[in-house]
Structures are given as C-alpha cells and as structure tokens.
C-alpha cells in the first residue's frame, strides 16, 4: 500500500515506493475515493479496517527493526 497519506489528510508522504519489476499502478484522486466511500459506508468501514491493519503491521515491523 502506498499513497495512503492522502486518504487521511496528511500533506506529506512518509515513504516512497520503487517497483523492482514492471508493474501496473492505479492512481486515484483522494476526493474520488472519498465520494465512493461516503456512498458505501459498510465497505468504507472494511476499507479503513484493512488500511489500519496494514499500517499497524508496518508499525510493528519498524519496532522489530529498532530492536
């Protein structure tokens, strides 16, 4: 997951991404995603739960690196 910062209103990115192989990346404007999530509250909750889980995993990985 990258680009999540815009979804929660952050003005600065916390990381970058480099693709090691050819890939297809999809670009969505945060306002467009916000409108979709506003219309579908049930899936919005699931989306944010998944995002929170992914960010929580990253935080735990950073703790492991620090130790």
Secondary structure, 3 states (H helix, E strand, C coil): CCCHHHHHCCCCCCCCCCCCCCCCCCCCCHHHHHHHHHHCHHHHHHHHHHHHHHHHHHHHHHHHHHC
